[in-house]
Amino acid sequence: MRQRDDMLFPMEEYERRLRELRERMEAWNLDVVIITDPENLFYLTDYQTTGYSYFQGLIVPLEDEPYMVTRLLEETNVVARTWVEKTRPFSDTGDAIETLWHSLREFGLIRKNRIGYERNSYFFPAYQQDRMTASWHDAEFVDCFGIVERGRITKSEHELDVMRRAAEAGAAGMQAGLAAVAEGVSENELAAEICAAMFRAGSEYPAVLPYVTSGPRTMIGHATWEGRVVEPGDTVFLEVAGCIRRYHSAMMRTAFVGEPPPEVLGAEKLVLDALDAMIDGLRPGITVSDADKLARDILDQSTVGGSLVTRAGYAIGIAFAPSWDEGYIMSLKPGDRRVLDENMTFHLIPWLFGYEGNRVMGISETVRITADGAEPLAELPRGLVVRT
């Protein structure tokens, strides 16, 4: 293992992550793990590419040197970006699973071994998994989904520093988008302002581009700009995530074109109260379910309709498309009795969806959990932005 010039963190950070992974491997009685999830590969090695629809795997023996199996083109990312020194690539006319099998045989990692693999990995499809588990009779295969994520859920100081930079870039984009909101401006123009400012502030390409909707389109979940022109009386909903070296920080803000009626101001107050309650109340030892309840109890008091139709927040950090969140590791929703810990990071989203039947009020923050509450990673006013 050796430090490369392009690696994000000092070598000691990756050594710690690998050591802790091997401790979990030993606890789970695993001799080898095959890591294929793009976020987990990045976490362990700094490896990244947009070509992750092809098979890519980090093979970690309990004691011997790890190595990677990738498409031949992507091997350049291993060499340039990571500490990994051994690779076994396959060509575009080659066979990824056959290459994986030959490499495991080469290094003596199959016979009578318990091999963990990430059954839930998006980009390790079932047909490839079936070929592996059904054909290799001299090994025992075990689903080790979550073995890397247990390390990812709590962030190091190195990671928090990068997430703060991502938050600053995202805030720059959000500020530019809100400043551009006006009657007659198209959603496309708003998106252009957001992206330009965010990228100039240092953001790289995020896992998802900003969500930009206006008027009745704010009620379409996960819609984004489609050319609609902002009209008087419109709500404009923006959700932006800045990204630095795959680490994301996200936020929502809402604008109103014209003089907002009392119902809109009431929704704003409710959402701000719910967000404040979460920021004040989230701390080590609180359960996931109780964290969600902090927001839900306030939003349920709405007199203008609407509800919290989603989870109240989700873990956030390393991400590749199709999503910028780590919510599959932990989401703030009812019924989960796991507890929060210091330096976990969440995007808190106590938004009010469908109030007055067709309006949305979204104001959110990415935070880290501290001993005394939650600390927002960015500084940007939260109130409703009014454009008259």
Order of alpha helices (4+ residues) and beta strands (2+ residues): alpha-beta-alpha-beta-beta-alpha-alpha-beta-alpha-beta-alpha-alpha-alpha-beta-beta-beta-alpha-alpha-beta-beta-beta-beta-beta-beta-beta-beta-beta
